[in-house]
Amino acid sequence: MPANKKDIRALTKDQLRDFFVTQGDKAFRGNQVFEWLWRKSAHSFDDMTNISKMTRQMLEENFVINHIEVDTMQRSADGTIKNAVRLYDGLIVESVLIPTKTRTTACVSSQVGCSLDCTFCATARLKRMRNLNPDEIFDQVVAIDKESKLYFNRPLSNIVFMGMGEPLMNYNNVIKAIDKITLPEGLGMSPKRITLSTSGVPKMIKKMADDQVKFNLAVSLHSAIDEVRTSIMPFNETFPLTDLKASLEYWYDKTKRAITYEYIVWNGINDTQRDIDALVNFCKAVPCKVNIIEYNPIDDGEFQQASGEIINNYIYNLEKNRIVVNVRRSRGKDIDAACGQLANKT
Ligand code: SF4
């Protein structure tokens, strides 16, 4: 990108309107361009057919439109699609389309790599290289929406921020992307169909509550015992469970929205009655449900999913305490697109 050209999608609608006014044009022109950029996903100024040629040339001289490219696309036997997405600077992230009978969910990335170091996660091995820009997050959603229409004859219905990276470590850009996804001049999706999944950064959970965000919150919990959680999610030492629980109580107080806990059960790590009792106890803090997720070994087999008997014991104890629990089968395992497997292997 020439040094003097700015990515036009870094501008807010108001900034675009102001830009046109400084050019002696009408502020309304900013609305038109904004709609081309976000609602119609224009890749070039020439696509903007209701804008005069002279104005398009002026935009061309001042700005670029950075767009992601789907570098490779893999389809799993179960219909799941994994996109390896090339960013404007050549770095790659992955996003996944997960189809079920009635819905299509996009699992999107928020960072290139991850600065956290969960020991069971393939992305953790990549280390964080940079945060994604709002448009790079938005474009992953647009790409999956197109694939959903092409392969499943229906638009994208849900979005989860559960791909590469910790979304709360890139909060401002994630929020800007969600704004564009939910705005009527953007994709017009309901925030109720969006879930941000975090490993649990208490300060940022409180900030989300203060910001009155309208999307759903999920927390990758995996253990409700500090020493166990720290052994698999080392940042738990800095953000222990008491702080996490306090932030979730704060979230519920302000938003009145229940929380989803993501939970994987591994052999020899969190498979005892003590682990189950601790989870049940943790779940009593705020209204919640638990998703028990099937685990996909990432290589050497250090982490093995616990047996059905142990998982059934979790379910029995949670249900006995009136806590809603679902077991989530993993999708796209054959293409390394399942939860915790995203590691740019293609
Ligand atoms: S599980 Fe999530 S937060 Fe943890 S290392 Fe992987 S991508 Fe980062």
Boltz pocket constraint, residues with backbone or C-beta under 6 A from the ligand:
constraints:
  - pocket:
      binder: B
      contacts: [[A, 113], [A, 114], [A, 115], [A, 116], [A, 117], [A, 118], [A, 121], [A, 122], [A, 123], [A, 124], [A, 163], [A, 164], [A, 165], [A, 166], [A, 199]]
      max_distance: 6.0
